[in-house]
Amino acid sequence: MAKKQNTPATLSYGIGRNSHLHVVESDSVSRLAPFEVVERKGLGHPDTLCDALACALSRAYALFTMENCDGLILHHQFDKIMLIGGKSEVSFGKLGFFSEPIRLIISGRASTHYKGARLPVKQILEETARNYLASIVMIPDLKRDLIIEHKWTNSAGPGTICESEGPIAQMFTPLDESYVRGYGAHYVSNDTSYCSAYTPMTVLETAVLNVEKSLNSMQIKEKHQWMGTDIKIMATRIGESIYVTMCIPQIARFVPTMEAYRKNLDVSRELIQMLFSNYLNVDHLDLSLNTKDNFKENNVYLTATGSSLSGDIGVTGRGNRINGLITANRPMSLEGASGKNPRYYAGIVYNLAAKHLSQRLFLEFGYANEVIIVSQNGDPLLSPKHIIVLTDGRAGQALLDTVESCVSNIPELTQKYLEGDIDLY
C-alpha cells in the first residue's frame, strides 16, 4: 500500500476587488535543503552593469518627468539594455586602452513629448549612463571608448488600433494629465506576471551577498586599488561541505608584474577567507580563485577597466534577482525587474511588493516564508489577482492585515525606489 502523504493546508481569502490570498501552512519552507547553489554577479559584471544602468535610466527619466510634467511619471521602460565589450590592449603596469570601443545599446520605450513640448530624452539617458559607468568601472576615456546607441521607440504596442481613444492612444505624447497612464482610473497593472520572494536567506546566501559587497566596498578598493569590480561568486553547499569558485579581476595599471599579480591572488584568498569566516565555518570551505588563469602562457584576469568589458557582453535580466542573488533551487521569478516603469509595471511593482511582504512576515511574526504574486493585465494595481504565501506559521487576522498593508503600500515602495533606497540587483 502506498504511503499516505501529508498535504499542507491551504486557506484562501478574498481581500479586495478581484484579489485573493492563498496561505499554505507547511514547515517545509523552513527546512534546510540537503544542497544549495548560490551565485552573485558583482557590480562590475556586464549583466549587473546592464541591470544597474536600466534602473538608473528609469529613475533619471522618472524624476525628470515628475519635476517637469506636473509631478507625473510618464510612460517608459528601459529594460532591454545591452553592453558589448570593446577590444582592449592590456599589459602589466600600463594604463590599457581600447582599440575598439565599448558599445552601450539602450533599448526600450519612452514618452518623448508632454503637452506638445519635446522632452530631452537622449540627453537624460546619455548623461546618466556615462556617470554611472564611470562610478563602477575605469574606462580610460568615456567619450572615445564608449559609444551609445539608441534603439528605443515611442511606438504604441499591442492593444492599440487606429480607432483607439484615451490614454492608450496618447501613451507616449500625452496632451494633458488625464492621458497619462498609472494614475486615477488608469492605475492598473500593465501585464500578467509572476513575481516572488522569500525570507530568510540561508547562511550561505547571506555570506555570498555580503562578501561581494565587502570586496566592492570603498574601504577595500582604497586599500587594494588593483582589485576590479567584476567579482563573481558561485557557491555550492553539499551537506556541510561548501565549495566556492570566485573570479577576481585585477586592473593592469596597478599590477606591475606577474609576480605582483600572483601576490594579489594570495591577498585575495586571505581576505575572502576572512570575510567568509564572519558567516561560515571556513574549515568546510573549499575556495578556488581565477581558475582560468594559465601562468605559463601569461593568460590571466588582467583588465583595463576592472571588468570583462573587453569582448564580453551583458544584457538586462540575466543577472541577479532583486534580492541580489541567483538561487535556482529557491523560488525565483525570471521577470527582469530593472528598467521597468516603477509606477505601474507589474514586473517591478509586484517584485518589490513580494519582497516587502516576505520580509515583514518574517520580522513581525518570525515566519519563514515564500511569497508569490500573480498579476492580471488591466486589473487595479492594488488588487493583484493572486497572492500566495507558503509559511511555517499560522494564518490569522494579523497576517491578513499585514498582506493588505503591504499591497496598499505599493506607491510608497515606488517612491523609495526612485529615491535610491531600494536596489534590484
KAFENQUI-V981275 format. One record per helix or strand. SS is the DSSP state (H for helix, E for strand). FROM is the first residue (numbers start at 0). TO is the last residue. If there is no record, write none. Layout:
SS;FROM;TO
SS;FROM;TO
This chain:
E;8;13
E;19;24
H;26;29
E;34;40
H;45;67
E;75;83
E;85;88
E;96;99
E;101;109
E;112;113
E;116;117
H;120;135
E;145;149
E;152;152
H;166;169
H;176;178
H;183;185
E;187;187
E;193;198
H;202;214
H;217;222
E;226;226
E;231;237
E;240;246
E;249;250
H;251;253
H;257;275
H;281;283
E;284;288
E;293;293
E;298;298
E;301;302
E;309;309
E;312;314
E;325;325
E;339;339
H;345;364
E;368;373
E;379;379
E;385;390
H;396;407
H;409;417
